Amino acid sequence: MVLKLYNTLSRKKEIFKPIKAGEVGIYSCGPTVYWKQHIGNLKAYLFSDLLRRTLEFNGYKTKQVINITDVGHLTSDADEGEDKMEKAAAKEGKTAKEVADFYLKLFLEDLEKLNISEPDIWCRATEHIKEQIALIKKLEEKGFTYKTSDGIYFDTSKFKNYSKLAKLNIEGLEAGKRIDLKEKKNKTDFALWKFSDKPGVRQQEWNSPWGLGFPGWHLECSAMSMKYLGETIDIHTGGIDHIPIHHTNEIAQSECATGKKFVNYWLHENFLTFKGEKVSKSKGGLFTLKELEEQGFDPLIYRYFILTGSYRKALDFSLDILKTAQISYQRLKNIVSDIEDDKTINKKYLEEFRKEINDDLNTPNALQVLWGLVRDTKAKGKYQTIKEMDRVLGLKLLEKEKLDIPKEIKGLLKKRDEARKNKDWASSDKIRDEIRRLGFEILDSAEGSKLKKLN
């Protein structure tokens, strides 16, 4: 069965064909590690994890690379403002590396909680300065750069297909909305290397053929993706906000340096929204994963919630909506916990699932197939089929929950067992009701009584 993916470059679904048979290279834009990642940021990594799992479900061997931006990401897309890492270091009284290490650690903990597998390669911008300088030199030799008082810039007018990914109307682009021209030749030109304003003041600066400074933000992704995945890569992922500037600039500098197509399939995930607008501090709906946990939500509930929507459509978030997802996820887990393994696969349901997930990662429909299977009283091979589906969904559906049973509940259960042994059914029922009131349900079987936590 073929896998179809929506390619931002062509604006249509395409049958996926890798460069090398059976193998897929994936580059995913990673975090700028100057602060905590919020749930809107984490949505992007749930998407790239789903993509990688789907490729592996289809038999591909994957190699995924994710960058860590720890230098060069300025507070403005206009190549102006403070470096986010330098600003955070000054604010916290730490070195830029200490800031990066601390927030990277928090980020990795969030990935683990969300059952997101780490990529094959993490690559930090500060550890690939040599590769970035080499890429600028190549562009310089080919005549694509020019020098201003504050850095080395890429001349976008020399790349005729600059607008192909974002379908930009460059002529109609007002300089003030994208950048202040100053010494730039064109509205869309961008920095490859920025000079240090006052040498020695910045924590992170390096010598280069053009002077002391640091790389532009866009440069790192081109240099590192090509180092680890080759000059043309299969798939590049990121958020839709990266399309008009960051990814457009990646294409320009990469294709001008190599003369080759940079990426075959561009995949972009849409925003997490709150009341119809992108989650933000000013608009609301912005939480860290830890804050959701403090509100009583297991991280896998957030993963389930994300899977209920298409990655290409905005997904509206609220705590009430998440509560609905929590009830649904817990009900699913409860049903699955009672399914016994009969060592067979239900081919009908698995192929239906494959059909949906291979249609541009259609997780809402794939979840419907899963629910259809667990509710089908006549279906065989449920356990192994759910196991296969969960290879893609990553919801830990078959993982048994470790119940933290209070002493009070254990004591009541013991009393109930004694009442049942004495055939005191009235006391037994009364104790059952009390246990239920305290949030647990008793499941009686030939092997004895078990407890299950209520939703």
C-alpha positions in Angstrom: 0.0 0.0 0.0 1.4 3.4 -1.0 2.2 6.2 1.4 0.9 9.6 0.4 2.3 12.8 2.0 1.2 16.5 1.4 4.2 18.3 0.0 4.2 22.0 0.7 6.4 22.6 -2.3 3.8 21.3 -4.8 0.7 22.0 -2.6 -0.6 18.5 -3.1 -0.5 15.0 -1.8 2.3 12.9 -3.5 3.2 9.3 -3.4 6.3 9.1 -1.3 9.4 7.8 -3.1 12.7 7.9 -1.2 16.0 8.7 -2.8 17.4 5.4 -1.7 15.1 2.3 -1.7 14.0 1.3 1.8 15.8 4.2 3.5 14.6 7.7 4.5 16.5 10.8 5.7 14.4 13.2 7.8 15.5 16.6 9.0 13.3 18.3 11.6 13.7 21.9 12.8 14.5 21.8 16.5 14.2 24.1 19.5 16.0 27.3 20.4 17.0 26.4 23.9 16.7 29.7 25.7 13.5 29.0 27.6 10.9 26.2 28.4 9.1 24.7 25.4 5.3 25.1 25.6 2.7 22.7 24.4 2.4 24.5 21.1 6.2 24.0 20.5 5.9 20.3 21.5 3.2 19.7 18.9 5.9 19.9 16.2 7.8 17.0 17.7 4.7 14.9 18.1 4.2 15.4 14.4 7.7 14.5 13.4 7.6 11.4 15.7 4.3 10.3 14.1 5.9 10.7 10.6 9.0 8.7 11.6 6.8 5.9 13.2 4.6 5.8 10.1 7.6 5.4 7.8 8.9 2.6 10.0 5.5 1.0 10.1 5.8 0.9 6.3 9.1 -0.9 6.5 11.5 2.0 5.9 14.7 2.4 7.8 14.8 6.0 9.0 17.6 8.4 9.9 16.3 11.5 11.7 18.3 14.6 12.5 17.1 17.4 14.7 19.1 20.6 15.3 19.5 22.4 18.6 19.7 26.2 18.1 22.0 27.5 20.8 23.3 30.6 19.0 22.3 33.1 16.3 18.5 33.1 16.6 17.7 36.8 17.0 14.6 38.3 18.4 13.6 39.7 15.0 13.3 38.0 11.6 14.8 41.2 10.2 18.3 40.0 11.4 18.1 42.6 14.1 17.7 42.6 17.9 19.4 40.5 20.6 20.5 36.9 20.2 17.9 34.9 22.3 20.6 32.8 23.9 22.7 35.9 24.9 19.7 37.6 26.2 18.6 34.6 28.3 22.2 34.2 29.7 22.4 37.8 30.8 18.9 37.6 32.4 19.7 34.4 34.3 23.3 35.3 35.2 24.6 32.1 33.5 26.8 31.2 30.5 25.0 30.7 27.2 26.0 27.0 27.4 24.6 26.6 30.9 21.3 28.1 29.7 21.3 25.8 26.6 22.1 22.7 28.6 19.4 23.4 31.2 16.6 24.0 28.8 17.7 21.2 26.5 17.5 18.9 29.5 13.9 20.0 30.2 13.0 19.6 26.6 14.3 16.0 26.5 12.3 15.2 29.7 9.2 16.4 27.9 9.9 14.2 24.9 10.3 11.2 27.1 7.0 11.9 28.9 5.2 12.2 25.5 6.8 9.0 24.3 8.6 10.8 21.5 11.7 8.8 20.4 14.9 10.8 20.2 16.4 11.3 16.7 19.4 9.4 15.5 21.4 12.6 15.6 21.1 15.8 17.7 23.2 18.5 16.3 24.0 21.8 18.1 24.7 24.9 16.1 27.7 25.9 18.3 29.4 22.6 17.5 29.1 23.1 13.7 30.7 26.5 13.2 33.3 25.1 10.9 30.6 23.6 8.6 28.7 26.9 8.6 31.7 29.0 7.6 32.5 26.5 4.8 29.0 26.9 3.4 29.3 30.7 3.4 32.7 30.5 1.7 31.1 28.3 -1.0 28.3 30.8 -1.5 30.8 33.6 -1.6 32.9 31.9 -4.3 29.8 31.5 -6.4 28.9 35.2 -6.1 25.8 35.0 -3.9 27.0 37.1 -1.0 27.8 40.7 -0.2 29.2 42.5 2.9 27.5 45.3 4.9 28.7 47.0 8.1 27.0 44.4 10.3 27.5 41.1 8.4 27.7 38.9 5.3 24.3 38.7 3.5 22.8 36.4 0.9 21.6 38.2 -2.2 18.2 36.6 -2.9 17.8 38.4 -6.3 20.4 36.0 -7.6 18.2 32.9 -6.9 15.3 33.1 -9.3 13.2 30.5 -7.5 13.4 32.2 -4.1 9.7 32.3 -3.7 8.8 28.8 -4.7 8.1 27.3 -1.3 6.1 30.1 0.2 4.7 31.4 -3.1 5.7 34.9 -1.9 4.7 38.0 -3.8 8.1 39.6 -3.4 7.3 42.7 -5.4 4.3 43.4 -3.1 6.3 42.7 0.1 6.7 45.8 2.1 10.2 46.2 3.5 8.9 47.3 6.9 6.8 44.1 7.3 9.7 41.8 6.6 12.8 43.8 7.2 14.2 47.4 7.3 16.4 47.6 4.2 19.2 49.7 5.6 22.3 48.4 3.7 20.5 45.4 2.3 20.1 45.2 -1.5 16.7 43.5 -1.4 13.8 43.2 1.0 14.3 39.4 1.4 18.1 39.3 1.8 19.2 37.6 5.0 22.3 37.3 7.2 24.7 34.4 6.8 27.3 35.8 9.3 26.8 38.7 11.8 29.7 40.7 13.1 30.1 41.2 16.8 29.1 44.8 17.6 31.7 45.0 20.4 34.2 42.2 20.1 34.6 40.3 23.4 31.2 41.4 24.8 29.2 38.5 23.4 29.7 35.1 25.1 29.5 33.2 21.8 31.6 34.6 18.9 34.1 33.0 16.5 36.8 34.1 14.1 36.0 33.8 10.5 37.4 35.0 7.1 35.1 38.0 7.4 35.7 39.0 11.0 34.7 38.1 14.6 31.0 37.2 14.8 28.4 34.4 14.8 26.3 32.6 12.2 22.9 33.6 11.1 20.0 31.4 12.3 19.0 30.0 8.8 22.6 28.8 8.1 22.8 26.1 10.7 20.0 23.9 9.3 21.5 23.8 5.8 25.0 23.1 7.0 24.0 20.4 9.4 21.3 18.7 7.4 23.7 18.4 4.4 26.5 17.1 6.7 24.4 14.2 8.1 21.9 13.5 5.3 23.5 14.6 2.1 23.0 17.5 -0.3 19.5 16.4 -1.2 17.4 15.0 1.6 14.1 13.1 1.5 12.0 15.0 4.0 12.2 18.2 6.0 9.7 19.0 8.7 8.7 22.1 10.7 5.9 24.4 11.6 4.0 26.5 9.0 5.5 29.6 10.5 8.9 28.5 9.1 7.6 28.5 5.5 7.9 32.1 4.4 11.3 32.9 5.9 13.4 30.2 7.6 12.7 27.3 5.2 12.6 29.6 2.1 16.1 30.8 3.1 17.3 27.3 3.7 16.3 26.4 0.2 18.0 29.4 -1.3 21.4 29.0 0.4 21.5 25.2 0.0 20.5 25.0 -3.7 22.8 27.9 -4.6 25.7 26.2 -2.8 25.2 22.8 -4.4 23.3 23.3 -7.6 21.0 20.5 -6.5 17.4 20.3 -5.2 17.6 20.6 -1.4 14.6 18.7 -0.2 12.1 16.4 -2.0 9.2 16.6 0.5 8.5 19.5 2.7 6.0 18.7 5.5 4.6 21.4 7.8 2.4 21.1 10.8 -0.2 23.8 11.7 -0.6 25.7 14.9 -2.1 24.8 18.2 -4.7 27.5 18.8 -6.7 28.9 21.7 -10.1 30.4 20.8 -9.1 30.4 17.2 -5.7 32.1 17.6 -2.2 30.7 17.9 -1.4 29.9 21.5 0.7 32.7 23.0 1.3 34.5 26.3 -0.9 37.4 25.2 -3.8 35.4 23.7 -3.8 32.6 26.3 -3.8 28.8 26.2 -0.1 28.6 26.7 1.0 25.8 29.1 4.2 23.8 29.6 3.8 20.1 29.8 4.6 20.2 33.5 1.8 22.7 34.1 -0.6 20.3 32.4 0.6 17.5 34.7 0.0 19.8 37.7 -3.6 20.1 36.5 -4.0 16.3 36.5 -3.3 15.5 32.9 -0.9 12.7 32.0 1.3 13.8 29.1 0.0 10.9 26.9 -3.5 12.5 27.1 -2.0 15.5 25.3 -0.5 13.1 22.7 -3.9 11.5 22.3 -5.5 15.0 21.9 -3.0 15.9 19.2 -3.8 12.7 17.3 -7.5 13.6 17.2 -6.7 16.4 14.7 -5.0 16.5 11.3 -1.4 17.8 11.5 -2.2 20.2 8.6 -5.1 21.9 10.3 -5.1 24.2 13.3 -6.1 22.4 16.4 -8.0 24.4 19.1 -7.0 23.8 22.6 -8.5 24.4 26.0 -8.5 22.6 29.3 -12.1 21.5 28.8 -11.2 20.1 25.4 -8.3 18.3 26.9 -10.6 16.9 29.6 -12.7 15.3 26.9 -9.6 13.7 25.4 -8.7 12.5 28.9 -12.0 10.7 29.3 -11.7 9.2 25.9 -8.1 8.0 26.3 -8.8 6.5 29.7 -11.8 4.7 28.5 -9.7 3.3 25.6 -7.0 2.2 28.1 -9.6 0.5 30.3 -11.1 -1.4 27.4 -7.7 -2.5 26.1 -6.6 -3.6 29.6 -9.2 -6.4 29.5 -8.2 -7.8 26.1 -6.3 -11.1 26.1 -3.5 -11.9 23.7 -4.5 -14.7 21.2 -1.2 -14.3 19.2 -3.0 -13.4 15.9 -3.4 -10.3 13.8 -6.7 -9.0 12.5 -5.8 -8.3 8.9 -9.0 -6.5 8.1 -8.6 -3.8 10.8 -4.9 -3.5 10.4 -5.2 -2.8 6.6 -8.0 -0.3 7.3 -5.6 1.4 9.8 -2.7 1.3 7.3 -4.9 2.8 4.6 -5.9 5.8 6.8 -2.4 6.5 8.3 -0.9 6.2 4.8 -3.2 8.9 3.6 -1.1 11.8 4.7 -1.0 10.6 8.4 -4.8 10.8 8.8 -4.8 10.1 12.6 -8.4 11.1 13.2 -9.6 8.3 10.9 -6.9 5.9 12.1 -8.2 6.4 15.7 -11.7 5.6 14.5 -10.4 2.3 13.1 -8.8 1.5 16.4 -12.0 2.3 18.3 -13.9 0.1 15.8 -11.6 -2.8 16.6 -11.8 -2.5 20.4 -15.6 -2.2 20.3 -16.1 -5.1 17.8 -17.2 -8.0 20.0 -16.7 -10.6 17.2 -13.2 -9.4 16.2 -10.3 -11.8 16.7 -6.6 -10.9 17.1 -7.3 -7.6 18.9 -4.2 -7.6 21.2 -1.6 -8.0 18.5 -3.4 -5.7 16.1 -3.6 -3.0 18.7 0.1 -3.5 19.4 0.9 -2.9 15.7 -1.4 0.2 15.6 0.3 1.6 18.7 3.7 1.3 17.0 2.5 4.4 15.1 0.3 6.1 17.6 2.7 5.8 20.5 0.0 5.8 23.2 1.3 3.0 25.3 -2.1 1.3 25.1 -0.9 -2.1 26.2 1.3 -0.8 29.0 -0.3 -1.8 32.4 -0.8 1.1 34.8 0.9 0.8 38.1 -1.9 1.6 40.6 -1.0 3.5 43.7 -3.7 2.0 46.0 -4.2 3.8 49.3 -4.1 1.7 52.5 -7.7 2.6 53.2 -8.8 1.0 49.8 -6.6 -2.1 50.5 -8.3 -2.5 53.9 -11.8 -2.3 52.4 -10.9 -4.8 49.7 -9.7 -7.3 52.4 -13.0 -6.8 54.4 -15.0 -7.3 51.2 -13.2 -10.6 50.4 -14.0 -11.8 53.9 -17.7 -10.8 53.5 -17.8 -12.7 50.2 -16.2 -15.7 51.8 -18.9 -15.6 54.5 -21.6 -15.0 51.8 -22.5 -11.7 53.4 -23.6 -10.2 50.1 -25.2 -7.1 51.7 -21.9 -6.1 53.3 -20.0 -7.0 50.2 -22.1 -4.7 48.1 -21.9 -1.9 50.6 -18.1 -2.1 50.6 -18.0 -2.2 46.8 -20.1 1.1 46.7 -17.7 2.7 49.2 -14.6 1.7 47.2 -16.3 3.1 44.1 -17.0 6.4 45.9 -13.3 6.6 46.7 -12.4 6.3 43.0 -11.8 2.6 42.4 -13.8 -0.1 40.7 -13.7 -3.8 41.7 -13.3 -6.4 38.9 -14.2 -9.9 40.1 -12.8 -12.9 38.3 -12.1 -16.6 39.0 -8.5 -15.6 40.0 -9.8 -13.1 42.6 -10.6 -9.4 42.8 -8.8 -6.7 41.0 -8.9 -2.9 41.3 -9.2 -0.4 38.4 -9.0 3.3 38.9 -12.1 5.2 37.7 -11.8 8.1 35.2 
